[in-house]
Amino acid sequence: MNKKKFAILALSVALTSTAIALVSSREEVAAKRNIASHLPTPGAVSLPRVDEPELAPDNRVRRESLSSHLRGPFQTLGDRLEKRGKERVSVAGALRWAGGEQATPFVMIWETPGRLRLEVNSGGQQQITIFDGARVLRTVGNIDGRDEDLLETLVYDSAEHFFVSQMQGAATRFLGTRFRLIEDSRAEYSGPVYDIFEVTEPITSRREVREQTRQYLFNSDTQLLEAVKYVVMANGQETRVELRLENWRSVNGQRFPGQVVRLENDARVLTLNLNLASIAVGPGAQDGIFTLVGGR
């Protein structure tokens, strides 16, 4: 083969290789476009939260999984939500509804992650109401709206539930620190200031489950939960609910409120007085106290 023919052959091979490369490149681009056409847009991508905290197998709250803004309030509450052997709290007290002639004694048992047993003595008859985390059960009588309000207050409007909800992935927003209770920033103010967290989650202690957004107000200085606020819509009517947790005391290294007051549209509707001397903290158990035959 002479040099001229060899050069022509080499050029032909080179052109063929380039053509093949161009075709391959076009096919590759087309393939990529085809794949991209079947992918969701970036705004629609929903990725799993690999760092989403969860309750430990023994239902303890893990301090290291909490937001840095919450570790102070969590420590102030005591260690009953994170230490083994302190899952169950029992306390005696008395409750009074607005307009009621006398207070009604009760015994309440609360167990992480949110089970409740309420024993009320009314008119010489004992009535037991149980919330097992999903259902409400009762031994005597039907559950009405007032009973549901009481259960919601005891189960959801508490510091214990707030921290447990963080482990369960409840939608939470930190609104900021050192909020005042008056809106006029120019006015003189010497009252308490609050760090506020907003939580949205389903309320399962009612006959009709609903999504509810709550604001939890922690005193910026004492780090204690002092108020819970939310708005309830029912039958086209708006009700402003506020829970006040007062008279916090330390009992064997654990902090508890001595009184819980429920207000609706600024009017007091329920007062719960807790006998802090009766408080007992101990291990959880599968002893059947959160189980009843029958239910709503």
N, C-alpha and C positions, 0 to 999 in steps of 0.2 A: 504494500500500500504506500503510495507516495505521500509526501507531506501535505499536499493540497487536499487530497481525499480524507486524510486523517483529521485535518483541521475542521473540514465540513462535518464529519461524523461527530467530532467532539462538541461542536457547536449545537448540533441537532440533539445530542443527549442532554446537554445543559439546558436547552429550551424546553425539552420534554420534562425534565426534573422540576424546572421552574413552574411549568403549567400544572404538574401534579401537586406541587407545594401550594400553589394558589387555590386549586380546587379544594385541597385538604383544609386550607385556611378558611375558605368560604363555608365549607361544611361545618367546621368547628364553630365558627361564629353563629351560623344558623342554628346549630344544636344548642349553643348557649342561650340564644334568644328564645328558643322554644322552651328550654327549662325555666328561664326567667319568667316567661309568660304564665307559668303555672305556680309561681311562688307568690305568697301574699306580699302586699306592700309593707314596707318597714313599720308603718304605723299600726298595721293589723297583726303584727307578729306578737304572739303571747308565749313568752318563755317561762318555764318553771322557775320559781324563786328557790335556788339551791340553798340560800342562806335563811330561808323562812324558819323561824323557831317553832318548835313543837314541844308539847308536854313530854317529859321523860316517861318511860314505861311505868314508873311508880307515881306518876301524876305530880311530880314536883315542878315548881317554876325554876328555870335556870337563870340566875342573875346575869351571867355573861351574855345571854341572848337578848336582854332588855336594852332598849335605847339608853344612851348615856344620860339623857335627861331624867330617866326613871329610876336609876340606881340609888339615888339618894332617898326618894320616897319609899322605895322598896325596902331599903335597909332600916328606915325609921319604923316601918310597920312591924318589924320583928322577923324571925327566921322560920315562922311556921309554914310558909308556902314553899320553902326550899329544903327543909330538913326532914329526913325520914322519921316517922314516929310522931308527927305533928299534923297529920292530914285532917283530923276531925276536931271540931270545936263545938262544945255545948255550952249553952247559957240560958238562964232563966230571966224572965222580965215581965213587963206588963204593957199592954197596948190599949190605946184609947182612941176611938174615932170621934170626930167632931160631933158634938151633940149627944154623945154617949153619957150616961149617968155615972158610970164607974169604969175603972180600968179592968181589963180582962187579963188574968195571968196566963203566961205561956212558957213553954220550954222549946228551944230551937236547937237543932243539931245540923251543922253545916260541914260538908266534907268535900275536899278537893277532888275533882275539878269543878264542883258546883251542884252537888246533890244537897237536898234540904229536907228535913223532917220538922214539921211544926205541930206541936201539941198544945191545944187551947182548951182551957176549962171554962165553959160558959153555962151558967144555970145548972151547975152540978153535973153537966155532961161533958165528957172528953171527946174532942174532935181532933182527928189526926189527918194532916194534909202532907202529902209527899210529892216532891218534884225530883225525879230521878235523872234529870238532864234532858229528857225528851217528853215525858208525860207527867201529868198531874193526877194524883190519886187521892181519894178521900174516903174516910170510914163512914161519916155521917153527913147527910145533906148534900145539896148541889153547890157548885162553885159559881158565884155570881161575879159581877164586875168589880165589886169592892174587894172580894177575895183575890181576884187577879191582880189588882193594884198592890195589895199587900205582898203577894208572892214576887211580883216584879221588883218591889222595893227591897225585899230581903235577898233576892237572888242577884239582881243586876246592879242595883245602886249601892255597891259596896267596893271598898278598896280591894278586897280579895278577888272579886270577880274581874275587876279592871286588870289586875296583873295576870290572872289566868287567861283572859281574853287575848292578851299579848302573845301568849304561847300558842294560842289557837289560830293565830293569823288574822285577827279581827282588823278591819280597815281602820287605821289610826292616823290622825294628823296632829302634829304638835303645833299649836297656835301661837305659842310664845310664852315669855316669862313676865312676871311682875305686873299683871293686869290689875287695874283698880276696879272697884265696883261701881264707880260713877263714870259717866262718859265724858264729862267736861274736864279736859286735861289742865285747864287753867285754874280750876277750883282747888282750894286747899283740901288736902286729904291726909288723914293720919290713920286710916283703917288698914286692914290686911290687904296684901297683894297676892296674886295667884299665878301659878303656872298652869296653863289650860291645855288639855288633850281632848280631842274629839274622836269618838269611836262610833262606828256604824256596824251593826250586827243584827242577826235575826233574834227576835224574842220568842222563845219556844215554850214559855211557861203559860201562855194564853191559849184559849181555844182556837183563835185565829192568829196564826204566826204572822208577825209583821217585822219589817226592817225598821230599826230605830237608831237615830243618831243622838248621842249623848255628849255633853261636855262635862268632863271631870275636872274640878278645880282643886288643885293642891296648893296649900298655903306655901308661898315662896320661902318663908322663913322657917316654919316648923316642919315643912315637907309632908304634912298630914293632909289627907283628903277631907275637905270641909264642906264641899257642895257638889251636887250633880244636877245638871239642868238639861231639860229636853222639852220638845213640843209634841203633843199627841193630837192627831186628827181623827175624829170619830163623828160620823153622821154629819159631816160638813162643818163641824164645830172644832175650833182650835183650843186646846187646853195647855197652858204653860205649867209644867211640873218642875218643882225644885225640891231636892232633898238636902237637908242640912244635917251634917254629922257633927255632933257637939260633945263637949266634955270628954275629950280623949284622955285615957289613963293607961298607965303601964301595968300589966299584970304578968308577973314572972317573965319579964323581958319582952312581952308582946304588947302591942298597942291596940286598944279597942275604943270605939266611941261609947260613951255612957248613954247617949240619947240620939235618936234619929227622928227627924221631923219631916213630914211630907206636906208640901204646900201645892195647891192647885190654883192658878191665877191669883197668887199672893195670899190665899186664904188657907189657914192650917186645917188639914183634913185628917191627919193621923199623927200620933205621937207614940214612939216606941221607947220605953225606958228599960235599959239593960242592967241587970244586977251583976256588976263586974266581979263581985266577990264569989259569984257562982260559976264563973268561967272555968272550964276544964279543957285542956288541950291534950290530945292523945293520938294514937295511931288509927288509921282507917282500918276497916275490917269488913269482910263479907259475911255479916251477921244477920242480914235480912231486914234491917231497920228501915231501909229505903224501898221496901217492897210491901205492897198491900194486895189483897184479893179484891178485884173490881177496880173501878176508877171512872173517870168522867167519860 
